[in-house]
């Protein structure tokens, strides 16, 4: 069916056209050849029947097909949408070459198509559907991709202007990365929204467009989020879910915010975090030794804000907040929950720690011209490390142990005397 679209006229009558392959033996192929459109929408009724809506400006033309074997589509369109059946579909999206892809499955008409220039959309519809992206790495160039199905399995690397997925579970194979270069209308480069588990523990997420964020939402209950690494160009990274979050390597968002909201589970970070601000809440928080969190801005006045109901394990981690007055707040849970920290440094932002049991410091606290405040239900062990601040208040158990308030600050070196056995060692405070 040549000559479709704005570059060659439209041979389809107003009432549409029907191609009947009669469903007999052999290959009854429908070919849409050439033509430029705003959009094409495929509506599959079953393995051989359906229709295609071709939109060119204010004109919508419909091609009905019955009893076909394959479809070949070489049209140029900004958007190509594939709507699956109302039943249970299992389909595969496969790269053919740099400009062509193949959609196949036992419940739809197999379709080879030229990639759209703006957006590729596959909708699972009703039923329990599975979409698999397999074969060679898929590169859609300037087009984004939007997938909706109960289960989405990505077995290839995926490069596109943007990536949006929704459904129940998402899984990406190890060493298969997602790279985007554009931004959706809502500000995301990658938008993952699922009610189940998001499994990308071996996947690096890259968003290169300025300020384009990466958003991940998993379900409540026991549904986890796992990624290998996250990189944006000053875009936020926000992960929300009902259970655990794991990042196997670095998170780098430039001046963008990192917000890890996993109230029902634990947060485990195995790489460095570099961001405009860092916020985390959940059960336990752990960061691997010699992996640091460095922020250059703030969110609501806080450069780093950790509020967990369990243990906060940062014994090998340096926290650094470089923006002037941007504070660091570290909260462990009540009861038998400890807070372990190597060091924390701000640019005259307050440093606050609290928790139900012990605080152990492995390095210095430096708030420059702001306050340090620690309130813990157990022991406070500062080792032989310096605390630099305008005022220092430390509470161990139920009683206040040390409190310094200096309005003028003279650079003197002060010793906090041990008043109770709960407060260990010699604790030096440099007051400025």
Secondary structure, 3 states (H helix, E strand, C coil): CECCCCCCCCCCCCCCEEEECCCCCCCCCEEEECCEEEEEEEEECCCCCEEEEEEECCEEEEEEEECCCCEEECCEEEEEEEECCCCCCEEEEEEEECCEEEEEECCCCCEEEECCCCEEEEECCCCCCEEEEECCCEECCCCEEEEEEEEEEECCCEEECCEEEEEEEEEECCCCCEEECCCCCCCEEEEEEECCCEEEEEEEEEEEEECCEEEEECCCCCCCEEEEEEEEECCCEEEECCCCEEECCCEECCCCEEEEEECCCCEEECCCEEECEEEEEECCEEECCCCCEEECCCECCEEEEEEECCCEEEEEEEEEEEEECCEEEEECCCCCCCEEEEEEEEECCCEEEEECCCEEECCCEECCCCEEEEEECCCEECCCCEEEECEEEEEECCEEEEEEECCCCCCCEEEECCCCCCEECCEEEEEC
